[in-house]
Structure formats: C-alpha cells, structure tokens
C-alpha cells in the first residue's frame, strides 16, 4: 500500500484517528467517526504525528539475543547453594531461602528483588527505639567504617589511623 499523501513511498505509518462530533443539545446525539491514514515515514514526520520509527531487526541480531538469553538461563539454572542444595529456580518458586549461605549465593538476584520490592537496596528510616540523634551517629559510624576499610585497602595508613580515632570517639560517646 502506498502513502495516501505522496502516493509514491510505501506506507509504514498507520494512524487511526477517532473524531467525536456533538450536536447542539449535548452528548446525546454524539457521533464518532473513524479515519484511517496510511503514510510513509517522511509524510508522517512532516505532519508532526507522534510515531515511532520502524524497527528493522536483522535475523542475526535476533539470533544473538536468543543465544544470550539461553546462556544466561543455563548459567542461572546451575546456580545452587553448596550447603543446602537450593537452586535459583527453587528460590524463585518458594520465595524463601533455605540457609544463611543462600544470601551470599543468590546475592545478585536478591539485590534486584529488594530494589524492585522496596525501591531501595538498604534500610531507610529509623529503627525501633532509636531517636534521631542516635540514628545519625550510627550512620556516621557506618560511613566511617566504610572509609576506614577503603583506606586500609589503599594502604593509606595515616588516613586510616585518623578515621579509626574518629570512629573510637563516636563509640566512646555511646558508652
């Protein structure tokens, strides 16, 4: 089918427009008229119609996607806990983990699940029986511990000593 506007190019954009007409008395005599337009991409762009470009996937691209998907599913089906033997598929079906080791084995999948469920990958908010001041101090201590671990990994021992002292000061405030 050729474009209805230029009559040259093949029509790849198909627009269905619903026009509602009302009579003078309100919606009782309202009528709907359906107009189908068949346009080429150039004419559709000139008319400023909302559209998406035609997707042309080659068979090679589709084949590559299928292979990647198959490899990923094979790799995931082999994933199992060495302690309790639970597989990823069992975890997905049950919705519960079997042992503490499962948290490490399925960590990648748990992180995505928690983000989907809670829109966060860590606890946000306060805990029971903890006031705002104590919460802020705990968060600061957690941040200092992370910085201390990083400084030790980078072998920045002077900076690590400063962080250690600051952390000890916060711990002494608690006692």
JODABEL-V719815 format. One record per helix or strand. SS is the DSSP state (A for helix, B for strand). FROM is the first residue (numbers start at 0). LEN is the number of residues. If there is no record, write none. Layout:
ss->SS from->FROM len->LEN
ss->SS from->FROM len->LEN
//
This chain:
ss->B from->1 len->1
ss->B from->9 len->1
ss->B from->12 len->11
ss->B from->25 len->14
ss->A from->40 len->6
ss->A from->58 len->20
ss->B from->79 len->1
ss->B from->86 len->1
ss->A from->87 len->7
ss->A from->100 len->5
ss->A from->106 len->12
ss->A from->131 len->22
ss->A from->156 len->18
//
